[in-house]
Structure formats: C-alpha cells, structure tokens
Amino acid sequence: MSENRPGPAQVAADHPPHAAVVVPLHGEIDLLILPALSERLDALTEHPRPDLVLDLRPVAFIDCAGLGLLCRARNRALARQGRLRLVSDTPGFLGLLRAAGLSGVFEVLARPPSASVPDPGGTSR
C-alpha cells in the first residue's frame, strides 16, 4: 500500500451521505496484507450506515484469512446498519465462496454500482 494516499477515515468522512464507497483491491489478499487491509476496512466501517463496495476483480488470490477479513468487515458494516458488497465476476472466487459456505452471505455484484464514490486511496499490494 502506498503511504501517499489519504487515510481511509478521511475517505469515509468526505464522501457524500448515502453514496457507496468503492474500494478496489489488487494482488493477493492473504496473511501478509491482513494487518494493513484490516486497519483500512475498520476505518471505512467505523461510522454509522457505511455503504462499502469492495471491488475484487483485480484480486489474483485470496486465502482463508482474507475471507475471514471480508466476513469481519461485513459484520462491522451490518452492526452499524450499513452494508458491504463485493464486486467479482471471477468463477474461481465465486466457487471459493460456495466452497466456504459463504455464497449466500455476501451480496456479489458483477460491476460496481454506478452511483458510487471511488476510494482515492485504493488498496493494493
């Protein structure tokens, strides 16, 4: 992750109310990236009614720790009367959700919603 990006809390505070914040994730979501990504997602889900969209299309790999982090972010958003959606059109990722018993847990979109605010910080490895 680049150190020159705005912090996730700033993104959450600056986006218009009722607009989804789209966070594109890149590369691999595994144990190595977990601390930084967890901090970022915690900040984006700390305010009331977060509407977070995680764009996983550029993700090459996600392990069980990454799936756990997605579940945690979803639970934090729901606890604050918000929502978390995933964007993926990859059969491999959709199959992974099914194999993990999570296919009915997440709302999965083929593309980001049109009325959204991109996360200028982005998250990549």
N, C-alpha and C positions, 0 to 999 in steps of 0.2 A: 504494500500500500504506500502511496506517495505521501510524504509528510507535508506537501504544499497545498493539500486540499482543505476546504472548510470542514470543520468538525461536524459530525452527524447531528449534534444537538442544534447547531446553527441552521442546518438544512430543515430540520423539523420545525423550528421556530419561524423560519422565513417563508415557508410555503403557504399558499392560501388555504383557509379553512375548507374542509370537505374536498380537497384535491388529493389524489393519491400521490405518494412519493415513490418514484420508481428507482430502485437501486440495482444497477447492472452488476452482476458478479462475474468474475472471469477466472479462468485457470482451474485450479484444484481447490476444493473445499474439504480440507482434511484437518487432522490434529495440529499441524503446523500453523495454519492460518486461524484456527479457532479463537485464540485469545483476542486478536485484533478485530475479527469479524463479530465476535460476541459483544465486545465493547460498543461497536458501531450500531449493531441491531438493538442493544439495550437502550442506547440513547435515542434511537428512532422510535422506540415503543414506550418511552417513559411518559409521554404526555397523554392526556385524555383523547380517546377516539382516534388512535393512529390508523391511517389507511396506507399500508405499506405493500408495495408490489416488488417482489424480488425477481429480476429477470435472470433466469438460469440458462438461457440459450447459449451463452458463450462458455459455460462451465464444462470442462473436459472430464472432470472426475469429482465424485462426492462420496465420502465414506460414511460409516455409521455415526461417527462423531458429528459430521456435517448434517446428517439427517436429524440427529438429536438437537442440534442448534436451531434448525428450522422449526422443529416442534416447540422448542422453548420460546422462540420469537413469536410464533403463532399464539401460544398460551398467554404471553405477556400482552399481545395486542387484544386478545379476547377479554382478558381481565380488565382492560381499560375501555371496554365497549367499542373496540376497533376491529380491524380485520387485517389479515395478511394473505396475500395472494401470490402464487408462483406463476411465472411465465416459462413454459417449456413446451417444445414441440418434438422433443427427442424421445423416440421409442424406448431407448435404454433407460432414461431417467424415469419415465412413466412406468416401465416394468419394475424398476427398483422400488418405486412407491408401492406398487402392488405386492411385490415380494415381502416388503417390510410391513404390510398391513396398513399402509398409510394412504392408499389411493382415495378413500372416502373422507379423509381428514382434511386435506388441503383443497382449496379452490385453485384449479390449474387452468391457466389461460394459454391460448396459442400465441398471443401477442399482447403487449401492454395495452391498458385502456387508453383511449385517445385523449381524454381529459386528465392528464397527469403532469406532475412536476418532476422532471428528471433530477436525480440526485447528482449535483455537480461534483461531488467528491468521488462518486463511483467507488467500487471496491474491486481491486484486482490484486493479483499476486505477481 
